[in-house]
């Protein structure tokens, strides 16, 4: 039961992160100006879409009831955020 509650919170945080990225794709994101950088804007857009898709997958896997399937959601979301973080870190100003 605790795993389901934690996974629900995790999925809600994924959706909140995706929403923030989607809203900031044409504005300021952290210290970057996404409105003047089409690469960053595109990266924010596609990362937000990927996080929403992973959230939907997570909800479906959570409904199946197998607690080990939740690792798929955790792994996908972690890899997506890792790829996003490495992409903006390697960004040259």
C-alpha positions as CSV (number, residue, x, y, z in Angstrom):
1,X,0.0,0.0,0.0
2,X,2.8,2.4,0.8
3,X,4.4,1.7,-2.5
4,X,1.2,2.8,-4.3
5,X,1.1,6.0,-2.3
6,X,4.7,6.8,-3.0
7,X,4.3,6.0,-6.7
8,X,1.2,8.3,-6.9
9,X,3.2,11.1,-5.3
10,X,6.1,10.4,-7.8
11,X,3.7,10.5,-10.8
12,X,2.1,13.7,-9.6
13,X,5.6,15.2,-9.3
14,X,6.4,14.1,-12.8
15,X,3.3,15.8,-14.1
16,X,4.1,18.9,-12.1
17,X,7.6,19.0,-13.6
18,X,6.2,18.4,-17.1
19,X,3.8,21.2,-16.6
20,X,6.5,23.6,-15.5
21,X,8.7,22.7,-18.4
22,X,5.9,23.1,-20.9
23,X,5.0,26.6,-19.5
24,X,8.7,27.7,-19.5
25,X,9.5,26.6,-23.0
26,X,9.0,30.1,-24.4
27,X,10.2,32.0,-21.3
28,X,13.0,31.8,-18.7
29,X,14.0,28.4,-17.5
30,X,16.4,28.5,-14.5
31,X,19.2,30.8,-15.8
32,X,18.5,30.3,-19.4
33,X,16.3,32.2,-21.8
34,X,14.4,29.6,-23.8
35,X,12.6,32.3,-25.9
36,X,15.8,33.2,-27.6
37,X,17.2,29.7,-27.8
38,X,15.1,27.4,-30.1
39,X,17.2,24.4,-29.1
40,X,16.4,24.8,-25.4
41,X,12.8,25.5,-26.2
42,X,12.5,22.3,-28.3
43,X,14.3,20.3,-25.5
44,X,11.9,21.6,-22.9
45,X,8.9,20.8,-25.1
46,X,10.0,17.2,-25.9
47,X,11.0,16.5,-22.3
48,X,7.7,17.7,-21.0
49,X,5.9,15.4,-23.6
50,X,8.1,12.5,-22.6
51,X,7.3,13.0,-18.9
52,X,3.6,13.1,-19.5
53,X,3.8,9.9,-21.5
54,X,5.8,8.2,-18.8
55,X,3.3,9.4,-16.2
56,X,0.5,7.8,-18.2
57,X,2.5,4.6,-18.4
58,X,3.1,4.8,-14.7
59,X,-0.6,5.1,-14.0
60,X,-1.3,2.1,-16.1
61,X,1.4,0.0,-14.4
62,X,0.2,1.2,-11.0
63,X,-3.3,-0.1,-11.8
64,X,-1.9,-3.5,-12.7
65,X,-0.9,-4.0,-9.1
66,X,2.5,-5.5,-9.7
67,X,4.9,-3.5,-7.5
68,X,8.0,-4.5,-9.6
69,X,6.5,-2.9,-12.7
70,X,6.7,0.4,-10.9
71,X,10.5,0.2,-11.5
72,X,9.8,0.8,-15.2
73,X,8.3,4.2,-14.4
74,X,11.1,5.1,-12.0
75,X,13.8,4.1,-14.6
76,X,12.1,5.8,-17.5
77,X,11.6,9.1,-15.6
78,X,15.1,9.0,-14.2
79,X,16.7,8.5,-17.6
80,X,14.6,11.2,-19.1
81,X,15.6,13.8,-16.5
82,X,19.2,12.6,-16.7
83,X,19.2,13.1,-20.4
84,X,17.6,16.5,-20.1
85,X,20.1,17.6,-17.4
86,X,23.1,16.5,-19.4
87,X,21.7,18.3,-22.4
88,X,21.4,21.6,-20.7
89,X,24.7,21.2,-18.9
90,X,26.6,20.7,-22.2
91,X,24.8,23.8,-23.6
92,X,27.3,26.4,-24.7
93,X,26.5,30.0,-24.0
